[in-house]
Amino acid sequence: MTDTLVLWFTGLSGSGKTTIANRLVEMLNTSGKQVLLVDGDSIRSTRHKNLKFTPEDITENNRLIALHCKENLGKYDFIVVSAISPFAENRRSAARLLHPRFREIYIKTDLQECIRRDVKGLYKKALAGEIENFIGISASTPYEIPAHPDLVLDTQRNSADECVDMILTYIGVKGIA
């Protein structure tokens, strides 16, 4: 397992990152692959509880996630990261740290669709001014769309299962979908 591939999902809250990541991990595990799932929400609520949603803390959270991935290279076939990671420079830093094992996967969903989905009610609170620094809503924390992602998954046009199939094809793991 020396060639761990890091699949870094980036996209707005509500774009489908976690759903796709969980299904992908399940499929890869079923096929006998060793997979580590690094979920941004889980990491924030456990390992990085002290970090807020300021641009500086978002940058630190992404740096720590990238370091966690680096520490686990060689232990897994795949590391699947599901984190908004809104800043292009943070993603570039992760790519440099994890080179050549890093793959940026953009979970493309426009802001209006994410607001419509809003399962957790976070956009409603952010738009009402109840949540500061909400990514994609606050001017201080914009979501910077990846310029050249390795893979784009449009969750407005494709189901989560179709997106997982596209990832499996992209990484060369066939016959398990």
TIRO-2110 file (N, C-alpha, C; in Angstrom, 1 decimal):
// TIRO-2110
0.8, -1.2, 0.0, N, 1, A
0.0, 0.0, 0.0, CA, 1, A
0.9, 1.3, 0.0, C, 1, A
2.0, 1.2, -0.6, N, 2, A
2.8, 2.4, -0.6, CA, 2, A
2.3, 3.5, -1.5, C, 2, A
1.4, 3.2, -2.4, N, 3, A
0.9, 4.3, -3.4, CA, 3, A
-0.4, 4.8, -3.0, C, 3, A
-0.6, 5.2, -1.8, N, 4, A
-1.9, 5.7, -1.3, CA, 4, A
-2.3, 6.9, -2.2, C, 4, A
-3.5, 6.9, -2.7, N, 5, A
-4.1, 8.0, -3.4, CA, 5, A
-5.0, 8.8, -2.5, C, 5, A
-4.8, 10.1, -2.5, N, 6, A
-5.6, 11.0, -1.7, CA, 6, A
-6.6, 11.7, -2.6, C, 6, A
-7.9, 11.4, -2.3, N, 7, A
-9.0, 12.0, -3.1, CA, 7, A
-9.6, 13.1, -2.3, C, 7, A
-9.3, 14.3, -2.6, N, 8, A
-9.7, 15.5, -1.8, CA, 8, A
-10.9, 16.1, -2.4, C, 8, A
-12.1, 15.8, -1.8, N, 9, A
-13.4, 16.4, -2.3, CA, 9, A
-13.5, 17.8, -1.8, C, 9, A
-13.8, 18.8, -2.6, N, 10, A
-14.0, 20.1, -2.3, CA, 10, A
-15.3, 20.6, -2.9, C, 10, A
-16.1, 21.4, -2.2, N, 11, A
-17.3, 21.9, -2.7, CA, 11, A
-18.1, 22.6, -1.6, C, 11, A
-19.1, 23.3, -1.9, N, 12, A
-19.9, 24.0, -0.9, CA, 12, A
-20.6, 23.1, 0.1, C, 12, A
-21.0, 23.6, 1.2, N, 13, A
-21.8, 22.9, 2.1, CA, 13, A
-23.1, 22.5, 1.4, C, 13, A
-23.5, 21.2, 1.4, N, 14, A
-24.7, 20.8, 0.8, CA, 14, A
-24.5, 20.3, -0.6, C, 14, A
-23.3, 20.3, -1.1, N, 15, A
-23.0, 19.9, -2.5, CA, 15, A
-23.1, 18.4, -2.7, C, 15, A
-22.9, 17.7, -1.7, N, 16, A
-23.0, 16.2, -1.8, CA, 16, A
-21.7, 15.5, -1.5, C, 16, A
-20.7, 16.2, -0.9, N, 17, A
-19.4, 15.7, -0.7, CA, 17, A
-19.4, 14.5, 0.3, C, 17, A
-20.1, 14.6, 1.4, N, 18, A
-20.2, 13.6, 2.4, CA, 18, A
-20.9, 12.4, 1.9, C, 18, A
-22.0, 12.6, 1.2, N, 19, A
-22.8, 11.5, 0.6, CA, 19, A
-22.0, 10.7, -0.4, C, 19, A
-21.3, 11.3, -1.3, N, 20, A
-20.5, 10.7, -2.3, CA, 20, A
-19.3, 10.0, -1.6, C, 20, A
-18.7, 10.7, -0.7, N, 21, A
-17.5, 10.1, 0.0, CA, 21, A
-17.9, 8.8, 0.8, C, 21, A
-19.0, 8.8, 1.5, N, 22, A
-19.5, 7.6, 2.2, CA, 22, A
-19.8, 6.5, 1.3, C, 22, A
-20.4, 6.8, 0.2, N, 23, A
-20.7, 5.7, -0.8, CA, 23, A
-19.5, 5.1, -1.4, C, 23, A
-18.5, 6.0, -1.8, N, 24, A
-17.3, 5.6, -2.3, CA, 24, A
-16.5, 4.7, -1.4, C, 24, A
-16.4, 5.2, -0.1, N, 25, A
-15.7, 4.4, 0.9, CA, 25, A
-16.3, 3.0, 1.1, C, 25, A
-17.6, 3.0, 1.1, N, 26, A
-18.3, 1.7, 1.2, CA, 26, A
-18.0, 0.7, 0.1, C, 26, A
-18.0, 1.3, -1.2, N, 27, A
-17.7, 0.5, -2.4, CA, 27, A
-16.2, 0.0, -2.3, C, 27, A
-15.3, 0.9, -2.0, N, 28, A
-13.9, 0.5, -2.0, CA, 28, A
-13.6, -0.5, -0.9, C, 28, A
-14.2, -0.3, 0.3, N, 29, A
-14.0, -1.3, 1.4, CA, 29, A
-14.6, -2.7, 1.0, C, 29, A
-15.7, -2.7, 0.3, N, 30, A
-16.4, -3.9, -0.1, CA, 30, A
-15.5, -4.7, -1.1, C, 30, A
-14.7, -3.9, -1.9, N, 31, A
-13.8, -4.5, -2.9, CA, 31, A
-12.5, -4.9, -2.3, C, 31, A
-12.3, -4.8, -1.0, N, 32, A
-11.1, -5.2, -0.4, CA, 32, A
-10.0, -4.1, -0.2, C, 32, A
-10.3, -2.9, -0.6, N, 33, A
-9.4, -1.8, -0.5, CA, 33, A
-9.4, -1.3, 0.9, C, 33, A
-8.2, -0.8, 1.3, N, 34, A
-8.1, -0.2, 2.7, CA, 34, A
-8.3, 1.3, 2.5, C, 34, A
-9.2, 1.9, 3.2, N, 35, A
-9.6, 3.3, 2.9, CA, 35, A
-9.7, 4.0, 4.3, C, 35, A
-9.2, 5.2, 4.3, N, 36, A
-9.4, 6.1, 5.4, CA, 36, A
-10.3, 7.3, 5.0, C, 36, A
-11.4, 7.5, 5.7, N, 37, A
-12.2, 8.6, 5.4, CA, 37, A
-11.9, 9.8, 6.4, C, 37, A
-11.6, 10.9, 5.8, N, 38, A
-11.4, 12.1, 6.6, CA, 38, A
-12.5, 13.1, 6.3, C, 38, A
-13.5, 13.2, 7.2, N, 39, A
-14.6, 14.0, 7.0, CA, 39, A
-14.4, 15.4, 7.7, C, 39, A
-14.5, 16.5, 7.0, N, 40, A
-14.3, 17.8, 7.6, CA, 40, A
-15.1, 18.1, 8.8, C, 40, A
-16.4, 17.7, 8.8, N, 41, A
-17.3, 18.0, 9.9, CA, 41, A
-16.8, 17.2, 11.1, C, 41, A
-16.5, 15.9, 10.9, N, 42, A
-16.1, 15.1, 12.0, CA, 42, A
-14.7, 15.5, 12.6, C, 42, A
-13.8, 15.9, 11.8, N, 43, A
-12.5, 16.4, 12.2, CA, 43, A
-12.7, 17.7, 13.1, C, 43, A
-13.5, 18.6, 12.6, N, 44, A
-13.8, 19.8, 13.3, CA, 44, A
-14.4, 19.6, 14.7, C, 44, A
-15.3, 18.6, 14.8, N, 45, A
-16.0, 18.4, 16.0, CA, 45, A
-15.2, 17.5, 17.0, C, 45, A
-14.1, 16.9, 16.6, N, 46, A
-13.3, 16.1, 17.4, CA, 46, A
-11.9, 16.6, 17.6, C, 46, A
-11.1, 16.5, 16.6, N, 47, A
-9.6, 16.8, 16.6, CA, 47, A
-9.3, 18.3, 16.6, C, 47, A
-10.2, 19.1, 16.0, N, 48, A
-9.9, 20.5, 15.8, CA, 48, A
-11.0, 21.4, 16.4, C, 48, A
-11.5, 21.0, 17.6, N, 49, A
-12.6, 21.7, 18.2, CA, 49, A
-12.3, 23.2, 18.5, C, 49, A
-11.1, 23.5, 18.7, N, 50, A
-10.7, 24.9, 19.0, CA, 50, A
-10.8, 25.8, 17.8, C, 50, A
-10.9, 25.3, 16.6, N, 51, A
-10.9, 26.1, 15.4, CA, 51, A
-12.3, 26.7, 15.1, C, 51, A
-12.3, 27.9, 14.7, N, 52, A
-13.6, 28.6, 14.3, CA, 52, A
-13.6, 28.6, 12.8, C, 52, A
-14.4, 29.5, 12.3, N, 53, A
-14.6, 29.5, 10.8, CA, 53, A
-14.0, 30.9, 10.3, C, 53, A
-13.0, 31.4, 10.9, N, 54, A
-12.4, 32.6, 10.4, CA, 54, A
-11.5, 32.1, 9.2, C, 54, A
-11.1, 32.9, 8.3, N, 55, A
-10.2, 32.5, 7.2, CA, 55, A
-8.9, 31.8, 7.8, C, 55, A
-8.4, 32.4, 8.9, N, 56, A
-7.2, 31.8, 9.4, CA, 56, A
-7.4, 30.4, 10.0, C, 56, A
-8.5, 30.2, 10.7, N, 57, A
-8.8, 28.9, 11.3, CA, 57, A
-9.2, 27.9, 10.2, C, 57, A
-9.8, 28.3, 9.1, N, 58, A
-10.1, 27.4, 8.0, CA, 58, A
-8.8, 27.0, 7.4, C, 58, A
-7.9, 27.9, 7.2, N, 59, A
-6.6, 27.6, 6.6, CA, 59, A
-5.8, 26.6, 7.5, C, 59, A
-5.9, 26.8, 8.8, N, 60, A
-5.2, 25.9, 9.8, CA, 60, A
-5.9, 24.5, 9.8, C, 60, A
-7.2, 24.5, 9.7, N, 61, A
-7.9, 23.2, 9.7, CA, 61, A
-7.5, 22.4, 8.4, C, 61, A
-7.4, 23.1, 7.3, N, 62, A
-7.0, 22.4, 6.0, CA, 62, A
-5.6, 21.9, 6.1, C, 62, A
-4.7, 22.7, 6.7, N, 63, A
-3.3, 22.4, 6.9, CA, 63, A
-3.2, 21.1, 7.8, C, 63, A
-4.0, 21.1, 8.8, N, 64, A
-3.9, 19.9, 9.7, CA, 64, A
-4.5, 18.7, 9.1, C, 64, A
-5.6, 18.8, 8.3, N, 65, A
-6.1, 17.7, 7.5, CA, 65, A
-5.1, 17.1, 6.5, C, 65, A
-4.4, 18.0, 5.8, N, 66, A
-3.3, 17.6, 4.9, CA, 66, A
-2.2, 16.9, 5.6, C, 66, A
-1.8, 17.4, 6.8, N, 67, A
-0.8, 16.7, 7.6, CA, 67, A
-1.2, 15.3, 8.0, C, 67, A
-2.5, 15.2, 8.4, N, 68, A
-3.1, 13.9, 8.8, CA, 68, A
-3.0, 12.9, 7.7, C, 68, A
-3.3, 13.4, 6.5, N, 69, A
-3.2, 12.6, 5.3, CA, 69, A
-1.8, 12.1, 5.1, C, 69, A
-0.9, 13.1, 5.2, N, 70, A
0.6, 12.8, 4.9, CA, 70, A
1.0, 11.7, 5.9, C, 70, A
0.6, 11.8, 7.2, N, 71, A
1.0, 10.8, 8.2, CA, 71, A
0.5, 9.4, 7.9, C, 71, A
-0.6, 9.4, 7.1, N, 72, A
-1.2, 8.1, 6.8, CA, 72, A
-0.9, 7.5, 5.4, C, 72, A
-0.1, 8.2, 4.7, N, 73, A
0.3, 7.7, 3.4, CA, 73, A
1.0, 6.4, 3.6, C, 73, A
0.7, 5.4, 2.7, N, 74, A
1.3, 4.1, 2.8, CA, 74, A
0.6, 3.1, 3.7, C, 74, A
-0.3, 3.6, 4.5, N, 75, A
-1.1, 2.8, 5.4, CA, 75, A
-2.5, 2.3, 4.8, C, 75, A
-2.9, 3.0, 3.7, N, 76, A
-4.1, 2.8, 3.1, CA, 76, A
-4.0, 2.8, 1.6, C, 76, A
-4.9, 2.2, 0.9, N, 77, A
-4.9, 2.3, -0.6, CA, 77, A
-5.4, 3.7, -1.0, C, 77, A
-6.4, 4.2, -0.3, N, 78, A
-7.0, 5.5, -0.6, CA, 78, A
-7.3, 6.2, 0.7, C, 78, A
-7.1, 7.5, 0.7, N, 79, A
-7.6, 8.4, 1.7, CA, 79, A
-8.6, 9.4, 1.0, C, 79, A
-9.8, 9.3, 1.5, N, 80, A
-10.9, 10.2, 1.0, CA, 80, A
-11.2, 11.3, 1.9, C, 80, A
-10.9, 12.5, 1.5, N, 81, A
-11.1, 13.7, 2.3, CA, 81, A
-12.4, 14.4, 1.8, C, 81, A
-13.3, 14.7, 2.7, N, 82, A
-14.5, 15.4, 2.4, CA, 82, A
-14.5, 16.7, 3.2, C, 82, A
-14.1, 17.8, 2.6, N, 83, A
-13.9, 19.0, 3.4, CA, 83, A
-14.2, 20.2, 2.4, C, 83, A
-15.0, 21.2, 2.8, N, 84, A
-15.3, 22.3, 2.0, CA, 84, A
-14.0, 22.9, 1.4, C, 84, A
-13.0, 23.1, 2.2, N, 85, A
-11.7, 23.6, 1.8, CA, 85, A
-11.9, 24.7, 0.7, C, 85, A
-12.4, 25.9, 1.1, N, 86, A
-12.9, 26.9, 0.2, CA, 86, A
-11.8, 27.7, -0.5, C, 86, A
-10.6, 27.7, 0.1, N, 87, A
-9.5, 28.6, -0.5, CA, 87, A
-8.6, 27.8, -1.4, C, 87, A
-8.4, 28.3, -2.6, N, 88, A
-7.6, 27.7, -3.6, CA, 88, A
-6.1, 27.5, -3.1, C, 88, A
-5.6, 28.5, -2.4, N, 89, A
-4.2, 28.3, -1.9, CA, 89, A
-4.1, 27.2, -0.9, C, 89, A
-5.1, 27.0, 0.0, N, 90, A
-5.1, 25.8, 0.9, CA, 90, A
-5.0, 24.5, 0.2, C, 90, A
-5.8, 24.4, -0.9, N, 91, A
-5.8, 23.2, -1.7, CA, 91, A
-4.5, 23.0, -2.4, C, 91, A
-3.9, 24.1, -2.9, N, 92, A
-2.6, 24.0, -3.6, CA, 92, A
-1.5, 23.5, -2.5, C, 92, A
-1.6, 24.1, -1.3, N, 93, A
-0.7, 23.6, -0.3, CA, 93, A
-0.8, 22.2, 0.0, C, 93, A
-2.0, 21.7, 0.1, N, 94, A
-2.3, 20.2, 0.3, CA, 94, A
-1.7, 19.4, -0.8, C, 94, A
-1.9, 19.9, -2.0, N, 95, A
-1.4, 19.2, -3.2, CA, 95, A
0.1, 19.1, -3.2, C, 95, A
0.8, 20.2, -2.8, N, 96, A
2.2, 20.2, -2.7, CA, 96, A
2.7, 19.3, -1.7, C, 96, A
2.1, 19.3, -0.5, N, 97, A
2.5, 18.4, 0.6, CA, 97, A
2.3, 16.9, 0.2, C, 97, A
1.2, 16.6, -0.5, N, 98, A
0.9, 15.2, -0.8, CA, 98, A
1.3, 14.8, -2.2, C, 98, A
2.0, 15.6, -2.9, N, 99, A
2.4, 15.3, -4.3, CA, 99, A
3.3, 14.0, -4.3, C, 99, A
3.1, 13.1, -5.2, N, 100, A
2.2, 13.1, -6.3, CA, 100, A
0.9, 12.4, -6.1, C, 100, A
0.5, 12.2, -4.8, N, 101, A
-0.6, 11.3, -4.5, CA, 101, A
-2.0, 12.1, -4.4, C, 101, A
-2.0, 13.4, -4.5, N, 102, A
-3.1, 14.2, -4.3, CA, 102, A
-4.0, 14.4, -5.6, C, 102, A
-5.3, 14.2, -5.4, N, 103, A
-6.2, 14.4, -6.5, CA, 103, A
-7.4, 15.3, -6.0, C, 103, A
-7.5, 16.5, -6.7, N, 104, A
-8.6, 17.4, -6.3, CA, 104, A
-9.9, 17.0, -7.1, C, 104, A
-10.9, 16.8, -6.3, N, 105, A
-12.2, 16.4, -6.9, CA, 105, A
-13.2, 17.5, -6.5, C, 105, A
-13.7, 18.2, -7.5, N, 106, A
-14.6, 19.3, -7.3, CA, 106, A
-16.1, 18.8, -7.3, C, 106, A
-16.8, 18.9, -6.2, N, 107, A
-18.2, 18.5, -6.2, CA, 107, A
-19.0, 19.8, -6.5, C, 107, A
-19.3, 19.9, -7.8, N, 108, A
-19.9, 21.1, -8.4, CA, 108, A
-21.4, 21.2, -8.1, C, 108, A
-21.8, 22.2, -7.4, N, 109, A
-23.3, 22.4, -7.2, CA, 109, A
-23.4, 23.9, -6.9, C, 109, A
-24.3, 24.6, -7.7, N, 110, A
-24.3, 26.0, -7.5, CA, 110, A
-24.9, 26.4, -6.1, C, 110, A
-24.6, 27.6, -5.7, N, 111, A
-25.0, 28.1, -4.4, CA, 111, A
-26.5, 28.0, -4.2, C, 111, A
-27.3, 28.4, -5.2, N, 112, A
-28.7, 28.4, -5.0, CA, 112, A
-29.3, 26.9, -4.8, C, 112, A
-28.7, 26.0, -5.4, N, 113, A
-29.1, 24.6, -5.2, CA, 113, A
-28.7, 24.1, -3.8, C, 113, A
-27.5, 24.5, -3.3, N, 114, A
-27.1, 24.2, -2.0, CA, 114, A
-28.0, 24.8, -0.9, C, 114, A
-28.4, 26.0, -1.2, N, 115, A
-29.4, 26.7, -0.3, CA, 115, A
-30.7, 26.0, -0.3, C, 115, A
-31.1, 25.5, -1.5, N, 116, A
-32.4, 24.8, -1.6, CA, 116, A
-32.3, 23.5, -0.8, C, 116, A
-31.2, 22.8, -0.9, N, 117, A
-31.0, 21.5, -0.2, CA, 117, A
-30.9, 21.7, 1.3, C, 117, A
-30.1, 22.6, 1.7, N, 118, A
-29.9, 23.0, 3.1, CA, 118, A
-30.5, 22.1, 4.2, C, 118, A
-30.1, 20.9, 4.2, N, 119, A
-30.6, 19.9, 5.1, CA, 119, A
-30.4, 20.3, 6.6, C, 119, A
-29.3, 20.9, 6.9, N, 120, A
-29.0, 21.3, 8.3, CA, 120, A
-29.5, 22.7, 8.7, C, 120, A
-30.1, 23.4, 7.7, N, 121, A
-30.6, 24.7, 8.0, CA, 121, A
-29.5, 25.8, 8.2, C, 121, A
-28.3, 25.5, 7.8, N, 122, A
-27.2, 26.4, 8.0, CA, 122, A
-27.2, 27.6, 7.1, C, 122, A
-27.6, 27.4, 5.9, N, 123, A
-27.7, 28.6, 5.0, CA, 123, A
-28.8, 29.6, 5.4, C, 123, A
-29.9, 29.0, 5.9, N, 124, A
-31.0, 29.9, 6.4, CA, 124, A
-30.5, 30.7, 7.6, C, 124, A
-29.7, 30.1, 8.5, N, 125, A
-29.2, 30.9, 9.6, CA, 125, A
-28.1, 31.9, 9.1, C, 125, A
-27.3, 31.5, 8.2, N, 126, A
-26.2, 32.4, 7.7, CA, 126, A
-26.9, 33.6, 7.0, C, 126, A
-27.9, 33.3, 6.2, N, 127, A
-28.5, 34.4, 5.4, CA, 127, A
-29.3, 35.3, 6.4, C, 127, A
-29.7, 34.8, 7.5, N, 128, A
-30.4, 35.7, 8.5, CA, 128, A
-29.4, 36.4, 9.5, C, 128, A
-28.1, 36.1, 9.2, N, 129, A
-27.0, 36.8, 10.0, CA, 129, A
-26.8, 36.1, 11.3, C, 129, A
-27.3, 34.9, 11.5, N, 130, A
-27.1, 34.1, 12.8, CA, 130, A
-25.8, 33.3, 12.8, C, 130, A
-25.1, 33.2, 11.6, N, 131, A
-23.8, 32.5, 11.6, CA, 131, A
-22.8, 33.4, 10.9, C, 131, A
-21.7, 33.6, 11.5, N, 132, A
-20.7, 34.5, 10.9, CA, 132, A
-19.8, 33.6, 10.1, C, 132, A
-19.1, 34.2, 9.1, N, 133, A
-18.1, 33.5, 8.3, CA, 133, A
-18.6, 32.3, 7.6, C, 133, A
-19.9, 32.2, 7.2, N, 134, A
-20.3, 31.0, 6.6, CA, 134, A
-19.8, 31.0, 5.1, C, 134, A
-19.1, 29.9, 4.8, N, 135, A
-18.5, 29.8, 3.5, CA, 135, A
-19.5, 29.9, 2.4, C, 135, A
-19.1, 30.7, 1.5, N, 136, A
-20.0, 30.9, 0.3, CA, 136, A
-21.0, 32.0, 0.5, C, 136, A
-21.2, 32.4, 1.7, N, 137, A
-22.2, 33.5, 2.0, CA, 137, A
-21.5, 34.8, 2.5, C, 137, A
-20.6, 34.6, 3.4, N, 138, A
-19.8, 35.7, 4.0, CA, 138, A
-18.7, 36.2, 3.0, C, 138, A
-18.6, 37.5, 2.9, N, 139, A
-17.5, 38.1, 2.1, CA, 139, A
-16.2, 37.7, 2.6, C, 139, A
-16.0, 37.4, 3.9, N, 140, A
-14.7, 37.1, 4.4, CA, 140, A
-14.3, 35.6, 4.1, C, 140, A
-15.3, 34.8, 3.8, N, 141, A
-15.0, 33.4, 3.5, CA, 141, A
-15.7, 32.9, 2.2, C, 141, A
-15.2, 33.4, 1.1, N, 142, A
-15.8, 33.0, -0.2, CA, 142, A
-15.4, 31.6, -0.5, C, 142, A
-16.2, 30.9, -1.4, N, 143, A
-15.7, 29.6, -1.9, CA, 143, A
-15.1, 29.9, -3.2, C, 143, A
-13.8, 29.5, -3.3, N, 144, A
-13.0, 29.7, -4.6, CA, 144, A
-13.1, 28.4, -5.4, C, 144, A
-13.8, 28.5, -6.5, N, 145, A
-14.0, 27.3, -7.4, CA, 145, A
-12.6, 26.9, -7.9, C, 145, A
-12.4, 25.6, -7.9, N, 146, A
-11.1, 25.1, -8.4, CA, 146, A
-10.9, 25.4, -9.9, C, 146, A
-9.7, 25.9, -10.2, N, 147, A
-9.4, 26.3, -11.6, CA, 147, A
-9.1, 25.1, -12.5, C, 147, A
-8.4, 24.1, -11.9, N, 148, A
-8.1, 22.9, -12.7, CA, 148, A
-8.2, 21.7, -11.9, C, 148, A
-9.4, 21.3, -11.4, N, 149, A
-9.5, 20.1, -10.6, CA, 149, A
-9.2, 18.9, -11.5, C, 149, A
-8.8, 17.8, -10.8, N, 150, A
-8.6, 16.5, -11.5, CA, 150, A
-9.8, 15.9, -12.0, C, 150, A
-10.9, 16.1, -11.3, N, 151, A
-12.2, 15.6, -11.7, CA, 151, A
-13.3, 16.5, -11.2, C, 151, A
-14.3, 16.7, -12.0, N, 152, A
-15.5, 17.6, -11.6, CA, 152, A
-16.7, 16.6, -11.6, C, 152, A
-17.5, 16.7, -10.5, N, 153, A
-18.7, 15.9, -10.4, CA, 153, A
-19.8, 16.9, -10.2, C, 153, A
-20.7, 17.0, -11.1, N, 154, A
-21.9, 17.9, -11.1, CA, 154, A
-23.0, 17.2, -10.4, C, 154, A
-23.3, 17.5, -9.2, N, 155, A
-24.4, 16.8, -8.5, CA, 155, A
-25.8, 17.3, -8.8, C, 155, A
-25.9, 18.3, -9.6, N, 156, A
-27.2, 18.8, -10.1, CA, 156, A
-27.6, 18.0, -11.4, C, 156, A
-26.6, 17.4, -12.0, N, 157, A
-26.9, 16.6, -13.2, CA, 157, A
-26.7, 15.1, -13.0, C, 157, A
-26.0, 14.7, -12.0, N, 158, A
-25.7, 13.3, -11.7, CA, 158, A
-26.0, 12.9, -10.3, C, 158, A
-26.5, 11.7, -10.2, N, 159, A
-26.9, 11.2, -8.9, CA, 159, A
-25.6, 10.9, -8.1, C, 159, A
-25.7, 10.7, -6.8, N, 160, A
-24.5, 10.3, -6.0, CA, 160, A
-23.9, 9.0, -6.5, C, 160, A
-24.8, 8.0, -6.9, N, 161, A
-24.2, 6.7, -7.4, CA, 161, A
-23.5, 6.9, -8.8, C, 161, A
-24.0, 7.8, -9.6, N, 162, A
-23.3, 8.1, -10.9, CA, 162, A
-22.0, 8.8, -10.6, C, 162, A
-22.0, 9.6, -9.6, N, 163, A
-20.7, 10.3, -9.3, CA, 163, A
-19.7, 9.3, -8.7, C, 163, A
-20.1, 8.4, -7.9, N, 164, A
-19.2, 7.3, -7.4, CA, 164, A
-18.7, 6.5, -8.6, C, 164, A
-19.6, 6.1, -9.5, N, 165, A
-19.1, 5.4, -10.7, CA, 165, A
-18.0, 6.2, -11.5, C, 165, A
-18.2, 7.5, -11.6, N, 166, A
-17.2, 8.3, -12.3, CA, 166, A
-15.9, 8.3, -11.6, C, 166, A
-15.9, 8.3, -10.2, N, 167, A
-14.7, 8.3, -9.4, CA, 167, A
-14.0, 6.9, -9.6, C, 167, A
-14.8, 5.9, -9.5, N, 168, A
-14.2, 4.5, -9.7, CA, 168, A
-13.5, 4.4, -11.1, C, 168, A
-14.2, 4.9, -12.1, N, 169, A
-13.6, 4.9, -13.4, CA, 169, A
-12.3, 5.7, -13.4, C, 169, A
-12.4, 6.9, -12.8, N, 170, A
-11.2, 7.8, -12.8, CA, 170, A
-10.0, 7.2, -12.1, C, 170, A
-10.2, 6.5, -11.0, N, 171, A
-9.1, 5.9, -10.2, CA, 171, A
-8.8, 4.5, -10.7, C, 171, A
-9.5, 4.0, -11.7, N, 172, A
-9.2, 2.7, -12.3, CA, 172, A
-9.6, 1.5, -11.5, C, 172, A
-10.6, 1.7, -10.7, N, 173, A
-11.2, 0.6, -9.9, CA, 173, A
-12.5, 0.3, -10.6, C, 173, A
-12.6, -0.8, -11.3, N, 174, A
-13.8, -1.1, -12.1, CA, 174, A
-14.4, -2.4, -11.6, C, 174, A
-15.6, -2.6, -12.0, N, 175, A
-16.3, -3.9, -11.7, CA, 175, A
-16.8, -4.0, -10.3, C, 175, A
-16.8, -2.9, -9.5, N, 176, A
-17.4, -3.0, -8.2, CA, 176, A
-18.6, -2.2, -8.0, C, 176, A
-18.9, -1.3, -9.0, N, 177, A
-20.1, -0.4, -8.8, CA, 177, A
-21.4, -1.2, -9.1, C, 177, A
END
